[in-house]
Amino acid sequence: MIRTAIRWLLAVGLASCALSVAGPVARGEPGDLVATQRFPAEWGDGYIVTYRTEGSDGGPALARGLVMVPSGPAPAGGWPMISFDHGAGGLGPTCGASASATMPVDVLYFRRLNSLGYAVVSTDYLGLSPVAEQVHPYLHARTEATATIDIVRAAREFTDSVGKSWAVFGVSQGGHAALATARLASTYAPELDFRGTAALAPGSQLEYLFPLAGPYIPRSPLLDSSIAGASVLLIAFLAGMWATHPSFDLTPYLTRAGAQVLSELRTACQDRWPAIIGGRGLGELLARPLFEEPARRAIGDYVGIPADGYRQPIFLGHGTRDVAVPPLLTQALANEFALAGTEYEYRTFDTDHEGIMGPGFDAGVEFLQRILPTGR
């Protein structure tokens, strides 16, 4: 009765394109639907949803994301779902897809998935939408995963046309999020039917790579030159970790310039990161090596992607010319998967980081159609 009333209220709200609140946030559960809004007209059909999830402190939090459902009558059991994890957008509350002034490019990929018979949901993660109450904990494995899973729950509350069977698909930061989701999905949401994971150019091995940084790292065009350069990504990671995990005090590891840069990054979207960093190298921002404890342990707990503990198959794809996320990292992860007995497939493509959503997306879709068939 209560669920029926909630859906009636949501329908009224959608008809007027206004927000429709599903109940007091403080009394809900992870995955509860809080509000809905139609896409802006120029984006086409779809909805922005606000839902409850888990904050970086383990307490309740709000997140937003996108929901797109195929046209036509749903099959028996409902449309299978793909929870899509996007790449890095920034750290602030206007950096997510739901807050975009123009149609997010990912919507084009979602339409293709819709045409194949998949409903698509895509979280903004924590901190990247106007409902955010905290900075985005960039590359925090736990909350990437919970936000990814909880939007699947929210979509099932939003519409009866989606089923309980789902898979996760992610690229870049989203690849990291997808792998984190894969390990948590079956235990965190046992009421759902999780089928598997496709991860393109995923951030992995970061728990080993990031602690290598310290004041001895020289400036390098390869590390520092691009918006997705390794130095830029590490600095953004530290900014998110510093802002959202006060139990670890990063301050002693930072120079004065480092502390200033990290503070400014907390509300900045990715296109502003290079300007804020101002050409500084890691050696100018770090006062101590990150392999020193407790930094090394804290980084591992925050960002680590283990090689075991997965119950469903995993597809890994990477571009051989990727300099933002070197393919060697994914090869190392694949080797660890093999040693751990984790079921996986690994393919490489003649492309770079920006181009992986061409051949990599096609291959990921082929994998998803095998593990989560739609009947189309």
Buried (B, 14 or more C-beta within 10 A) or exposed (E): EEEEEBBEBBEEBBEEEEEBBBBEBEEBEBBBBBBBBBBBEEBEEBBBBBBBBBBBBEEBBBBBBBBBBBEEEBBEEBBBBBBBBBBBBBBBBBBBBBBBEEBBEBBEBBBEBBEBBBBBBBBBBBBBBEBBEBBBBBBBBBBBBBBBBBBBBBBBBBBEBBBBBBBBBBBBBBBBBBBBBBBBBBEBBEEBBBBBBBBBBBBBBBBBBBBBBBBEBEBBEEBBBBEBBBBBBBBBBBBBBBBBBEEBEBEEBBBEBBBBBBBBBBBBBBEBBBEBBEEBBBBBBBBBBBBEEEBBEBBBBBBBBBBEEBEBBBBBBBBEBBBBBBBEBBBBBBEBBEEEEBEBBBBBBEBBBBBBBEBBBEBBBEBBBEBBEBEE
